[in-house]
Structures are given as C-alpha cells and as structure tokens.
Amino acid sequence: MSVEAAIDDLKSRCVQKTPTGVKGLDEITQGGLPRNRSTLVCGGPGCGKTLLSMEFIVNGISRFGENGAYISFDESKSDLAENVASLGFDIEAMIARKALHVTSIPIHPGIAGEFGEYDLGGLFATIGHAIDSVGAKRLVIDGIDNLFSFFSNESIIRQELRKLIKWLKEKEVTVILTCERGEGRMLLTRHGIEEYISDCVILLDQRIIDQIAVRRLKIVKYRGALHGTNEYPFLVTEQGIIIFPVTSMALDYEVAGERVSTGLQGLDGMLSNNGYFKGSSILVSGGAGAGKSSLAGSFSASICKEGKRCIYFAFEEPAAQIIRNMSSIGLDLAGYRDSGLLKIHATRPTEYGVEMHLLSMHTVIESFKPEAVVFDPISSLTDVGLKGDIRSMFIRILDYLKNRQITNLSTDLTQGGGYRLDTDIGISSIMDTWIIVKNRERDNYKERLIEIVKSRGMAHIDRIQGFKITNDGIFFNEL
C-alpha cells in the first residue's frame, strides 16, 4: 500500500465531523461535533446551553441542508420559539415547511417516579417519530437530566442512557444532549454519569470577574479526535454565540514587502526612507505628553490621504476631542471622517468586559474593511480585566489584522515617562516595529526624543533623534 493510500485509509477511519456553524466552535473542534454520535453540553443556568443547541439545529437547516428535531424537557414549544426569536431564529417557519420538529415533554413529580423496573421505550418512540417526520440528521435532547431526576438507581440510569445513545447512533443522527452542571462544581452533571457515556463533552461556564460577567467554553473530551484544550471566552449576541479561540490564527499568514508611510517624512527617514511594512504591527510607547497620539494621528491621516480607510479606536477621548486636538497640529481628521475614509470608534475601557471589547472591535473592522487600524492607548485596557486575559485578547486581534494584511499601530502609556522594556500587558515582543518617545528638560525647555527600539526586516536608524510638534505638523531634527 502506498503512503498516500495509507493516509486516505487512516482518514476514512477517523471520526467524521458535523459542522455546527457556531462562530469559533468549529475551529476549536477542528471541524465540528462527532457525526452520528452524541455530544453532551453541560453548564449552570443561563450559560447558553439551549442557545448553542438551537443554533446547531438552525444552522443545520439553513446552511448545511440537514433537517433537525428538538426534544425539550425544560421548555414548551411556544416558549422556545419566543426565546430564540430575538436572535432571528424563526423556528415556527422551519416547522411549517417540515424542516424542523419540536416536541416538549414536561416532567414533574405527578407523572414520574421510581416503581420497580422501567425503560425508555415510550421516549424512543417519541424521538423516532420526531426524527422520521422531517428526515432529521440533527437532534437535540434539551434537559436530559430532568428525565432521571426522580430516579435514584444509578445502574438503571446508566443502562438506559447507554441504550438511548446506542439507539440514536443506529438512527444515524448527530445528537446534542444538554444537562445542568452538578452541585458544588465537582461533577460535570447531576448524576456524574452522562459525561462518561457521551463521545464529546462541552462545558459552558459563567463566572463573575471584577464585577463583570464572563462566559467560558471548554472541550472536556472528544473521543477519537484532536481538539482545543483551553478555556475559550464566548459571547451571546444578537447573531448567536461567538466563541474566541485563544490562538485564533495560525502563524501561516502571508507577509508583504510593500511599505506604508508613517505620515511623517522624518520618521520615514528613520525607517530606511520607506515607513512601515504593510500588514505589520507597530507599537509607540512613552510618557504622558510625549507625542504618542500625535504620531498615531499622523499615521491615520496619511492612510486617508492615500484614499484608503482607517479605523481609530480611542479609549480615553471622544471623537470630537481627538479631531480638535489633531487640528492643532495641522491634521484635518474631520474631513477624512466626513468623507467616509476615517472611522473613530471611542469607548471607555470599563464599558465592556474583555470579550465584548474584542467582539466590538472585530465587528467594526469586519464592516468597515480598513487598510489600517489605530489603538490609542492599549494601556487603558488594563482596567478591563486580568493581564493574561488582556494580552490574549490583543494577540487575537493582532493575528486577525495581520492575517488580513491590515497595518496596525498601538500607543502605550509608560508610567513615569521612563524607559521600559515592555508594556503593561506584555505585547512588545510580538510587535514588528517598536518606537519610544519621551520628554526631557534641556535649558528650561521640554525636548521631545524619539527612538526606534526595533523594526523587523528593515534597516533603521539606531540613534535617538529629536522632534518638535508645531501648529504646522511634526518636524524631526538630528541631535
């Protein structure tokens, strides 16, 4: 057997996957959920189990041509339809055209109890009818733990669950089972059984960090397949669930040899007379009043002057103040904004959590499609959460921008104005170009200095130079 044939044979025997269509989840699972097998989604109240399950069904119908069936032990059909309507899921229309079957099975002490031997024959019949009535290839059983909440014999619970999962596999449907997390957070489920029987287990968690609610997703296990093993932040949005992989981009993106002007002739001269590489990441750090925002504004104006789009993410000043301040050094940002070339997106860092900032920036970039992006200043983001979370978020944004060849410039406030070898969130090592600006007193005057610490892939001046900020712009002079 040839090597190619052996590889094809191995692939054919690997676990086949069904894409979920949920943003980020298919990337983490490297293709989706195990096809014709069971996946358990567990978590506490309000963490997104039902939404994730319903999005799996809706995406199957609308995007992948796979009809679905939904069995709920928690909600009525009407409540379920109302709850997901705000996300644009018209499940009643899907039911009407025979693409979706929804069945609600209420379980309460009045109709359930433990009396001798029992089996799930009646449930099998109900599920079988739901699958066959629409030719479903996807199935959700929402609140499977409620079915066994009135029974104490774990051996019978395990036996009946195994029978159910085996029977569903024979029906050749890809299944999601949802259940509540066990008490005390020591168990994934109430009974501590469901996770051992399922082929894939996804844990959803909601926690409070610094008075901000955050959600996390983790693939606890995935039989026969590689998958991401970290905790991944996710959001519940008007478009559904969005999951952010910690390493959202592989290091395999294209790089450009094309150069982009800094907007300043003197700074271009320090960078072998050509400016930055297109698609590179630039960091400008320094103390208060050293000229960081002025360099950022000059870069933005230069991009717009070329007829290209730029987004300016501001975390400390409103758009009107930025435009006024930049006009004092000869930059007409208002004109570029009015022409549609410049978008200033101003938000306080504390307005959102880390994940919401990432989503907000990602959404704005996707819709505006800029050639360049400015973040001013990234040091303000330290008020949002833990250093590790902020760094992870920013790396994901930088990877996203570099993958799309979007040049980006970030400013960073250095406390005390001194020389530092890193930023507060520890991202200087991943930046392509690092510029430091600072002030010093000389003969009772403030003197501004600029230094290029590094600029990968290009020759650059390694000595400190001076510059002045005037009403007519920024001018450089060699010391």
C-alpha positions in Angstrom: 0.0 0.0 0.0 1.4 3.4 -1.0 1.9 6.2 1.6 -1.0 8.2 0.0 -3.3 5.2 0.1 -2.4 4.6 3.8 -3.2 8.2 4.7 -6.5 8.0 2.9 -7.4 4.8 4.7 -6.5 6.3 8.0 -8.6 9.4 7.3 -11.6 7.2 6.3 -11.4 5.5 9.7 -11.2 8.8 11.7 -14.2 10.3 13.4 -16.3 12.1 10.9 -17.5 15.6 11.9 -20.6 17.7 11.5 -20.1 21.4 11.3 -22.1 23.4 13.9 -21.9 26.8 12.1 -21.3 28.4 15.5 -18.5 31.0 15.1 -15.3 29.7 16.7 -16.6 26.3 17.8 -15.8 24.5 14.5 -12.3 25.9 14.7 -11.8 24.6 18.3 -13.2 21.2 17.4 -11.3 21.2 14.1 -14.4 20.6 12.1 -17.4 20.3 14.3 -19.2 17.7 16.5 -18.8 13.9 16.0 -21.1 12.8 13.2 -23.8 10.3 14.1 -22.6 10.3 17.7 -23.6 12.1 20.9 -22.3 15.3 22.4 -23.1 16.4 25.9 -23.3 20.1 26.6 -23.4 20.9 30.3 -23.4 24.0 32.5 -25.2 26.1 35.0 -28.4 28.1 34.4 -28.1 30.9 31.9 -24.8 29.8 30.5 -26.1 29.3 26.9 -26.8 25.5 26.6 -30.2 25.9 24.9 -29.0 28.7 22.6 -26.0 26.7 21.5 -28.2 23.6 20.8 -30.8 25.6 18.9 -28.1 27.3 16.8 -26.7 23.9 15.9 -30.2 22.9 14.7 -30.9 26.2 12.9 -27.5 26.3 11.1 -28.0 22.7 10.0 -31.3 23.6 8.3 -30.3 27.0 6.9 -26.6 26.4 6.0 -25.9 22.7 5.6 -29.2 21.2 4.3 -29.7 19.0 7.3 -33.2 18.9 8.9 -33.4 18.8 12.7 -35.5 17.6 15.6 -35.6 19.2 19.1 -36.9 17.4 22.2 -37.2 19.6 25.3 -37.8 18.6 28.9 -37.4 22.2 30.0 -39.5 24.5 27.8 -42.7 24.4 25.9 -42.6 24.8 22.1 -44.1 28.3 22.3 -41.6 29.5 25.0 -38.7 28.1 23.0 -39.9 29.9 19.8 -40.2 33.2 21.7 -36.8 32.9 23.4 -34.9 32.4 20.2 -36.9 34.8 18.1 -34.8 37.8 19.3 -31.8 36.1 17.6 -33.6 36.0 14.3 -34.4 32.3 14.5 -37.8 31.7 13.0 -38.3 28.1 14.1 -42.1 28.3 13.5 -41.4 28.8 9.8 -39.0 25.9 9.8 -41.6 23.7 11.5 -44.2 24.8 8.9 -42.0 23.7 6.0 -41.2 20.4 7.6 -37.5 21.1 8.2 -37.8 21.1 12.0 -39.8 19.0 14.5 -40.1 20.3 18.1 -41.6 18.2 20.9 -42.0 19.3 24.5 -42.1 16.6 27.2 -42.9 18.0 30.6 -41.6 16.0 33.6 -42.8 16.6 37.1 -43.4 14.5 40.3 -47.0 14.0 39.5 -46.2 11.8 36.4 -42.8 10.4 37.3 -41.5 8.2 40.0 -39.5 5.0 40.7 -41.7 2.0 40.7 -39.8 -1.2 40.0 -38.3 -1.8 36.6 -38.7 0.7 33.8 -37.3 1.5 30.4 -37.4 4.3 27.8 -39.4 2.6 25.2 -42.0 5.3 25.1 -39.3 8.0 24.8 -37.7 6.1 21.9 -41.0 6.1 20.1 -41.4 9.8 20.6 -37.9 10.6 19.4 -38.2 8.2 16.5 -41.4 9.9 15.3 -39.7 13.3 15.6 -36.7 12.2 13.5 -38.7 10.3 10.9 -41.3 13.1 10.4 -38.8 15.5 9.0 -35.9 13.2 8.0 -33.7 14.8 10.7 -30.0 14.4 10.6 -29.5 16.5 13.7 -31.2 16.0 17.1 -31.2 17.9 20.4 -32.5 16.5 23.7 -32.6 19.5 25.9 -32.6 18.8 29.7 -31.8 15.1 29.6 -31.0 15.1 33.3 -34.6 16.0 34.1 -35.7 12.6 32.7 -33.8 10.9 35.5 -34.3 13.4 38.3 -36.9 11.3 40.1 -34.9 8.0 40.0 -32.2 7.0 42.4 -30.8 3.8 40.9 -27.7 4.9 39.1 -27.1 1.5 37.4 -30.5 1.8 35.7 -29.9 5.4 34.7 -26.5 4.4 33.1 -28.1 1.4 31.4 -31.0 3.4 29.9 -28.6 6.2 28.8 -26.4 3.7 27.1 -29.4 2.2 25.3 -30.6 5.6 24.2 -27.2 6.7 22.9 -26.7 3.4 21.1 -30.2 3.6 19.5 -29.6 7.1 18.4 -26.3 6.1 16.7 -28.2 3.5 14.8 -30.6 6.2 13.7 -27.6 8.0 12.1 -28.3 11.4 13.7 -25.8 13.8 15.2 -27.0 14.4 18.8 -26.6 17.1 21.4 -27.7 16.3 24.9 -27.9 19.1 27.4 -28.0 19.0 31.2 -27.3 21.1 34.3 -24.0 21.0 36.0 -23.6 19.1 39.2 -23.8 20.7 42.6 -20.6 22.1 44.1 -18.9 22.2 40.7 -17.1 18.9 41.4 -19.3 17.0 38.9 -20.0 18.0 35.3 -23.5 16.7 35.6 -26.1 16.0 38.3 -25.6 12.2 38.2 -21.9 12.2 37.2 -22.8 9.6 34.5 -23.7 11.4 31.3 -20.2 12.6 30.6 -18.8 9.1 30.6 -21.3 7.8 28.1 -21.1 10.7 25.6 -18.5 10.8 22.8 -17.9 14.5 23.2 -18.4 16.7 26.3 -18.6 20.5 26.2 -18.6 22.5 29.4 -20.2 26.0 29.5 -19.4 28.2 32.5 -20.5 31.7 33.6 -18.5 33.5 36.3 -18.1 37.0 37.7 -14.6 38.6 37.5 -14.2 42.1 38.9 -18.0 42.6 38.8 -18.1 41.7 35.1 -19.9 38.5 33.9 -17.8 36.4 31.6 -18.6 33.1 29.9 -16.1 30.3 29.1 -16.3 27.1 27.0 -14.1 24.1 27.3 -14.0 20.8 25.4 -13.6 18.3 28.2 -13.3 15.3 26.0 -13.6 14.3 22.3 -13.2 10.6 21.6 -11.1 9.9 18.6 -10.3 13.4 17.6 -7.9 16.2 18.3 -9.4 19.4 19.7 -8.5 22.6 21.5 -8.0 22.0 25.2 -8.1 25.6 26.6 -10.9 27.6 28.1 -12.3 29.8 25.4 -14.3 33.0 26.1 -17.6 33.4 24.3 -20.5 35.9 24.0 -24.2 35.6 23.5 -25.0 38.2 20.9 -27.9 39.2 18.6 -26.2 37.0 16.0 -26.0 34.0 18.3 -23.0 32.6 20.1 -19.5 33.8 19.2 -16.5 31.9 20.6 -13.0 33.3 20.6 -10.2 30.7 20.4 -7.2 31.7 22.5 -4.9 31.1 19.4 -7.3 32.3 16.8 -4.8 32.4 13.9 -2.0 30.0 13.0 1.4 31.6 12.2 1.0 30.9 8.4 -0.3 34.2 7.1 1.2 36.0 4.1 3.6 38.9 4.6 4.1 41.9 2.3 7.1 43.7 1.0 5.1 46.8 0.3 5.8 49.8 2.6 3.3 52.2 4.2 4.3 55.8 5.1 4.3 56.7 8.8 2.8 60.1 7.7 6.0 61.9 8.8 8.9 62.4 6.5 11.4 62.4 9.3 10.1 59.1 10.7 10.0 57.5 7.3 13.7 58.5 7.0 14.5 56.7 10.2 12.9 53.6 8.7 15.2 53.4 5.6 13.1 56.2 4.0 10.1 53.9 3.4 8.0 53.6 6.5 6.4 50.5 7.9 5.7 47.2 6.2 2.1 46.8 5.1 0.2 44.5 7.5 2.8 44.9 10.3 2.1 45.8 13.9 3.6 49.0 15.3 3.9 50.0 19.0 4.5 53.6 20.1 5.2 53.9 23.8 6.1 56.8 26.0 5.1 59.0 28.9 2.2 61.5 29.1 2.6 64.4 26.6 5.5 62.7 24.7 3.6 62.8 21.3 2.2 59.2 21.0 -1.3 60.3 19.9 0.3 62.9 17.5 2.2 60.1 15.8 -0.9 57.9 15.7 -3.0 60.8 14.2 -0.3 61.5 11.6 -0.3 57.8 10.6 -4.2 57.8 10.3 -4.2 61.0 8.2 -1.5 59.6 5.9 -3.6 56.5 5.2 -6.7 58.5 4.5 -4.7 60.9 2.3 -4.0 57.9 0.0 -7.7 57.3 -0.3 -7.7 54.3 2.0 -9.8 53.6 5.0 -8.6 53.8 8.6 -10.2 53.0 12.0 -9.1 54.8 15.1 -10.1 53.0 18.3 -9.9 55.6 21.1 -10.1 54.5 24.8 -9.6 57.8 26.6 -11.0 60.6 24.4 -14.2 61.2 22.4 -14.0 61.6 18.7 -14.7 65.4 18.8 -11.8 65.9 21.1 -9.4 63.8 19.0 -10.4 65.8 15.9 -9.9 69.1 17.7 -6.5 68.2 19.1 -5.2 66.9 15.8 -6.3 70.1 14.0 -4.0 72.0 16.3 -1.0 70.3 14.6 -2.4 70.7 11.1 -4.3 67.4 10.7 -7.8 67.6 9.2 -9.3 64.4 10.6 -12.8 65.9 10.4 -12.6 66.0 6.6 -11.5 62.4 6.4 -14.2 61.3 8.7 -16.9 63.2 6.8 -15.6 61.6 3.5 -16.0 58.1 5.0 -12.3 57.3 5.0 -11.8 57.6 8.7 -13.9 56.0 11.5 -13.3 57.0 15.1 -14.7 54.4 17.5 -14.5 55.8 21.0 -15.4 53.7 24.1 -14.3 53.7 27.7 -12.4 50.5 28.6 -14.6 49.9 31.6 -17.8 50.0 29.5 -17.3 46.3 28.5 -15.5 43.2 29.6 -12.6 41.8 27.7 -14.6 39.6 25.3 -17.1 42.4 24.5 -14.2 44.7 23.5 -12.9 42.0 21.3 -16.3 41.5 19.7 -16.9 45.2 19.3 -13.5 45.8 17.6 -13.9 42.7 15.4 -17.4 43.7 14.3 -16.3 47.3 13.4 -13.3 46.1 11.4 -15.4 43.5 9.6 -18.0 46.0 8.5 -15.6 49.0 7.7 -12.9 46.9 6.0 -10.0 49.3 6.7 -6.4 49.3 5.4 -5.1 50.4 8.8 -6.2 50.4 12.4 -5.0 52.5 15.4 -5.5 51.6 19.1 -5.0 54.6 21.4 -3.9 53.7 24.1 -3.8 50.0 24.8 -2.6 50.7 28.3 -6.1 51.8 29.2 -7.3 48.2 28.6 -5.6 47.1 31.9 -8.7 48.4 33.7 -10.9 45.8 32.0 -9.5 42.5 33.5 -6.5 40.4 34.3 -3.3 40.9 32.4 -3.3 37.5 30.9 -6.8 37.9 29.5 -6.0 41.3 28.1 -2.8 40.0 26.4 -4.7 37.1 25.0 -7.4 39.3 23.6 -4.9 41.7 22.0 -2.9 38.9 20.4 -6.0 37.6 18.8 -6.8 41.0 17.4 -3.3 41.4 16.1 -3.3 37.9 14.5 -6.7 38.7 12.9 -5.3 42.0 11.4 -2.0 40.5 10.2 -3.9 37.7 8.5 -5.8 40.3 6.5 -2.7 42.5 5.8 -4.2 45.4 7.9 -1.4 47.7 9.2 -2.0 48.5 12.9 -0.5 51.0 15.3 -0.9 50.9 19.1 0.1 53.5 21.6 1.1 52.7 25.1 1.4 55.0 28.1 4.6 54.4 30.1 4.1 55.3 33.7 6.6 57.9 34.9 7.8 58.5 31.4 10.9 56.4 31.8 12.4 53.8 29.5 10.8 50.4 29.8 11.5 47.1 28.1 7.8 46.1 27.9 4.2 47.2 28.1 1.8 46.6 31.0 0.1 43.8 29.0 3.4 42.3 27.7 3.0 42.6 24.0 6.2 44.4 22.9 7.9 41.2 21.8 5.2 40.4 19.2 5.2 43.8 17.6 7.1 44.3 14.4 8.2 47.9 15.0 8.6 49.4 18.4 9.1 53.2 18.8 9.7 55.0 22.1 9.0 58.7 22.5 9.9 60.7 25.6 10.4 64.1 27.1 13.5 65.6 28.8 14.2 69.1 30.1 17.1 71.0 28.5 17.9 74.6 29.2 14.5 75.0 30.9 12.7 73.8 27.7 11.0 70.5 27.1 12.7 68.5 24.4 11.0 65.5 22.7 13.0 62.5 21.7 12.3 59.5 19.5 14.0 56.1 19.3 13.4 53.0 17.2 13.9 50.1 19.5 13.4 47.6 16.7 11.9 47.3 13.3 12.0 43.7 11.9 13.0 43.1 8.4 14.4 46.6 7.6 17.3 48.8 8.2 16.6 51.6 10.6 18.4 54.4 12.4 19.7 53.2 15.8 20.4 56.6 17.3 18.0 58.9 19.2 16.6 61.9 17.4 14.7 64.9 18.4 11.4 66.2 17.0 9.0 69.1 17.5 5.2 69.3 17.5 4.1 72.6 15.9 0.9 74.1 14.5 2.0 73.0 11.1 2.9 69.5 12.0 5.7 67.3 13.4 9.3 68.0 12.3 12.4 66.0 13.1 15.9 67.2 13.8 19.0 65.1 14.3 20.7 65.6 17.7 
